[in-house]
Amino acid sequence: MRKTIFLFSMVLAIGIAASAQSSELGLVVGAKFTPSVGSVTSPAGKTDFDTSWAFEVSYAARLAGTPGVALQLEVPFIAAPSTKLNTSNLFASKSYSSYYLTPGLRLKLAPDSVFSPWIAAGAGFVHFNPSSTNLGGGTSGLSSTTKAAYDVGAGVDIHPKFTPLNFRFQARELYTGVPSLSIPKISIHNNVLVSGGVVFRF
């Protein structure tokens, strides 16, 4: 435990020191896609998830780099306020919210060029909060849960010379533990976030 705290403190200290050289704050909005699970012939039936809107706020600080490539420490926070369920199980939660925090590393190519493609990976946790009502209109009786979460992503940052604003288009795949939705043997692990927005560099 002490080693983990020490390692986290070292990473944070490096990030703070690096932030004096180059930092970014990204604000993006998009859609979260969750694949269907189960089948109409299985005992639990098939469960579909509506596409939900989501937003991300991320901070990044350069750790090392050259004119052609930069390694950044990134801390993305992703929120999907409401994802609705569609299933024949009337005891299932009507909807749920999910909040992700997955700090990690981002490798950016040509960081000072007009177009800067990048890849990223991180690990952290997700907090699921099911609705208080179920699909049958009754009380769901479910409680919120916190699970481990991992993410991989790729995107491109655009730095127009005629404006101080930068633009970002990205996609992230989020792999998490299973939320409590009152659906037997449910296996929800993958979510895909596709989004775009602005980046402030300072």
C-alpha positions in Angstrom: 0.0 0.0 0.0 2.8 2.4 0.9 4.6 1.6 -2.3 1.4 2.3 -4.3 1.0 5.7 -2.5 4.6 6.5 -3.1 4.4 5.6 -6.8 1.2 7.7 -7.3 2.9 10.6 -5.5 5.9 10.4 -7.7 3.7 10.4 -10.9 1.7 13.3 -9.6 4.9 15.3 -8.8 6.3 14.6 -12.2 3.1 15.7 -13.8 3.0 19.0 -11.8 6.6 19.7 -12.7 5.9 19.0 -16.3 2.9 21.2 -16.3 5.1 24.2 -16.0 6.4 23.3 -19.5 3.2 22.3 -21.4 -0.3 21.5 -20.2 -3.6 20.9 -21.9 -7.3 21.0 -20.8 -9.7 19.2 -23.1 -13.5 19.5 -23.1 -15.3 17.1 -25.4 -19.0 16.0 -25.9 -20.2 12.9 -27.7 -22.1 9.6 -27.6 -21.5 6.5 -25.5 -22.4 3.2 -27.2 -23.0 0.0 -25.2 -23.5 -3.3 -27.0 -26.5 -5.5 -26.4 -26.1 -8.5 -24.2 -27.9 -11.9 -24.0 -30.4 -13.2 -26.5 -34.1 -13.6 -26.9 -33.7 -17.4 -26.3 -31.7 -17.1 -23.1 -33.4 -17.3 -19.7 -32.4 -13.7 -18.9 -33.6 -12.5 -22.3 -31.9 -9.8 -24.4 -30.9 -6.4 -23.0 -30.4 -3.4 -25.2 -28.9 -0.1 -24.2 -29.8 3.2 -25.7 -27.1 5.4 -27.1 -26.5 8.0 -24.4 -24.8 11.4 -24.5 -21.6 11.8 -22.5 -18.9 14.4 -21.9 -15.2 14.3 -21.0 -13.0 16.7 -19.1 -9.3 15.8 -19.4 -6.0 17.3 -18.2 -2.7 16.4 -19.7 0.9 17.4 -18.9 4.0 16.7 -21.0 6.4 14.3 -19.3 9.0 14.1 -22.1 9.3 14.7 -25.8 11.0 15.9 -28.9 9.7 18.1 -31.7 8.3 14.9 -33.3 6.7 13.1 -30.4 5.5 13.8 -26.8 4.7 11.6 -23.9 2.0 13.0 -21.7 0.4 12.1 -18.4 -3.4 12.4 -18.9 -6.3 12.4 -16.4 -9.6 12.0 -18.2 -12.9 12.2 -16.4 -15.9 10.9 -18.3 -19.6 11.2 -17.4 -22.6 9.5 -19.0 -25.5 10.9 -16.9 -28.2 8.5 -18.1 -28.2 5.3 -20.1 -31.6 3.7 -20.6 -32.3 -0.1 -20.7 -34.6 -2.0 -22.9 -35.4 -5.6 -21.8 -38.3 -7.9 -21.0 -37.1 -8.2 -17.4 -39.4 -5.7 -15.6 -37.3 -5.9 -12.4 -34.3 -4.4 -14.2 -33.2 -0.9 -13.5 -34.8 1.7 -15.8 -31.5 3.4 -16.4 -28.1 4.1 -14.9 -25.4 6.7 -14.8 -21.7 6.1 -15.1 -18.7 8.2 -14.1 -15.1 7.1 -15.1 -11.7 8.3 -13.9 -8.8 6.6 -15.7 -5.5 8.3 -15.4 -2.8 7.1 -17.8 -0.4 7.9 -20.6 -0.9 9.6 -24.0 1.6 9.4 -26.8 1.2 12.3 -29.3 2.9 12.5 -32.7 3.9 15.9 -34.1 2.6 17.8 -31.0 3.4 21.2 -32.5 2.0 20.6 -36.0 -1.4 21.5 -37.3 -2.5 17.8 -37.1 -1.4 15.8 -34.0 -2.6 12.2 -33.9 -2.4 10.4 -30.5 -3.0 7.1 -28.7 -3.7 6.7 -25.0 -4.2 4.1 -22.3 -5.2 4.3 -18.6 -6.6 2.5 -15.6 -8.8 3.6 -12.7 -12.4 3.1 -11.6 -16.0 3.7 -12.7 -18.9 4.5 -10.4 -22.3 3.1 -11.5 -25.6 4.5 -10.1 -28.8 2.7 -11.1 -32.1 4.5 -11.1 -34.4 4.1 -8.1 -37.2 2.7 -10.3 -37.3 -0.4 -12.4 -38.9 -1.0 -15.8 -42.1 -2.3 -14.2 -42.6 1.1 -12.4 -41.7 -0.2 -9.0 -38.7 0.5 -6.7 -35.5 -1.1 -8.0 -33.9 -1.4 -4.6 -30.4 -1.3 -6.2 -27.4 0.5 -4.8 -24.5 2.2 -6.5 -21.3 0.3 -7.1 -17.7 1.2 -7.9 -15.6 -1.1 -10.2 -12.2 -1.2 -11.8 -12.0 0.5 -15.2 -9.5 0.5 -18.1 -9.5 2.6 -21.3 -7.7 2.8 -24.6 -8.2 5.6 -27.0 -7.0 7.3 -30.2 -7.7 10.7 -31.6 -6.4 13.7 -33.4 -5.8 17.3 -32.2 -6.1 20.1 -34.7 -4.1 23.3 -34.1 -5.3 26.0 -36.5 -2.9 28.9 -36.8 -5.6 31.5 -37.1 -7.1 30.9 -33.7 -5.8 30.1 -30.1 -8.4 27.4 -29.8 -7.5 23.8 -30.6 -9.9 21.1 -31.6 -10.1 17.4 -30.7 -11.8 14.4 -32.3 -11.4 11.1 -30.4 -12.7 7.6 -29.6 -12.2 5.7 -26.4 -13.1 2.1 -25.5 -13.9 1.6 -21.8 -13.6 -1.8 -20.2 -15.2 -2.1 -16.8 -16.7 -4.3 -14.1 -20.4 -5.2 -14.3 -22.9 -2.7 -12.9 -25.7 -3.8 -10.6 -28.9 -3.6 -12.7 -30.9 -6.6 -11.4 -30.3 -8.6 -14.6 -29.0 -12.2 -14.0 -25.7 -13.2 -15.5 -25.4 -9.8 -17.3 -22.0 -9.3 -19.0 -21.5 -5.6 -19.7 -17.8 -4.8 -20.0 -17.3 -2.7 -23.1 -18.4 0.9 -23.8 -17.3 3.1 -26.7 -17.2 6.9 -26.5 -17.0 8.9 -29.7 -16.6 12.6 -29.1 -15.3 15.9 -30.2 -14.6 19.3 -28.7 -11.9 21.9 -27.8 -8.5 21.9 -26.2 -6.8 24.7 -24.3 -3.0 24.7 -24.2 -1.1 26.6 -21.6 
